Amino acid sequence: MPTATSTGLLRHTDASLPERIAESAATIDGVLTHREVLAWLESRQPHHVQEVRRIPFAELGSWGFDPGTGNLAHASGRFFSVEGLRVRSDFGPVREWSQPIIHQPEIGILGIAVREIDGVLHCLMQAKAEPGNPGGLQLAPTVQATRSNYTRVHGGRVVPYLEQFAPADPRQVIADVLQSEQGAWFYRKRNRNMVVEVGPEVEAGDDFRWLTLGQLHRLLHLDNVVNMDARTVLSCLPAAADRGGATRPAIARSADGSAGSLHTTAEVLSWVTRMRTEHELVTERAPLREIERWHQTDSAIAHESGRFFSVVAVDVQAGCREVDSWQQPLLEPHGVGIVALLVKRFDGVMHALINARVEPGYLDVVELAPTVQCVPENYRHLPPDSQPPYVDLVRARRPERTWFDVELSEEGGRFYDARSRYVILEVDDGFSVRPDGQFHWLTLSQLTVLLQHRHYLNVQARTLVAALRALI
């Protein structure tokens, strides 16, 4: 499609881009073989050893509790704060509650640089350790930085490759969209998800390597290797061309916008808009010291029931980051989550069952989520009819119907050992959807179109879009 420029000339979209993305996705061995990628990650482990030690809040250094509100914040006023939130909603089994929540109003950059090497598109990926990561080192985007980090509020080293993204040459931008993060734990948190094409002058440093999309898809099948930030950026890539020979033709047809779908895009957009206008979500930021049923000790802020999560403090010693040591709060979930996408074929086209979900930290009330997204332990005290829909079906999944089943962690810079089992499960022809209007069947093509716009798919759904593409 032609687009106007400031000079009055017309430019055209890169018609070759879908084919280039498809070729990269089909390439398993690029600059490095798969075995060499794993060996490189293992070789970087000794360089990224972090000593993460739980400490009392009194030892948080530059962090402290405001004497008036009790909010936990950094002395600079930057980075993030832990505040209270009061919530009232007409969605879910619990309609009113209070909780701590992370407030981080600044917008960070999650960016992957790509370039052609030997005619194949490669992604510049980073070996990065975060204090909350299970196992330490994971594969991250080229740049993964909050505004406080890349403006060097901490006084540390410059973020590598930042100049490729801030500012980026618009002619080199492949994807650039604001996306949310966990609405249950963040208050209206957003990051700029970017993919930018660079030239041969951009080389890989010691903690960086050029990988094809096919290699990244293969690594997605390993527990806790590709981090959350890399997964969300990968999901924002444009659709790949259909090259034939797909391992799962139903997914390939689902990615093809001309193959048909149960609902038109206009119907899907109308559904989302209706859910956003019909559901009530009233949130009020409140002093942390005033939220009900949460109690603070010397080393944790926790719910009186022992469920949900705690806010804890850690000391981090690391010689591989912009600063060598620091202290910070982290949110520690209680239990391993289940994040599952039910899929079904309609006339040979795979459709995913998507849930219109309300979370207190969403900017637009509702975002589209996987079919199941929960920590089961948080619902044990509720009656059977208040349990998350379809969770028992996922728990009883049969291996022959399970397309994807991997443990993946959430963002280790804010969450401590936050892990979920990500599952894609094909259901039988006799499966029927609850009639409450909360769920719709969407194709991969429709999800890809929605990902070109902000605040439609939540961060868990974006991971499963990346996983679906890894199955084609």
Secondary structure, 3 states (H helix, E strand, C coil): CEEECCCCCEEECCCCHHHHHHHHHHCCCCCCCHHHHHHHHHHHHHHHCEEEEEECHHHCCCEEECCCCCCEEECCCCCCEEEEEEEEECCCCCCEEEEEEEECCCCEEEEEEEEEECCEEEEEEEEEECCCCCCCEEEECCEEECHHHHCCCCCCCCCCCHHHCCCCCHHHEEEEEEEECCCCCECCCEEEEEEEECCCCCCCCCCEEEEEHHHHHHHCCCCCCECHHHHHHHHCCCCCCCCCCCCCHHHHHHHCCCCCCCCCHHHHHHHHHHHHHHCCEEEEEECHHHCCCEEECCCEEEECCCCCEEEEEEEEEECCCCCCEEEEEEEEECCCEEEEEEEEEECCEEEEEEEEEECCCCCCCEEEECCEEECHHHHCCCCHHHCCCCHHHHHCCCHHHEEEEEEEECCCCCECCCEEEEEEEECCCCCCCCCCCCEEEECHHHHHHHCCCCCCECHHHHHHHHHHHHHC
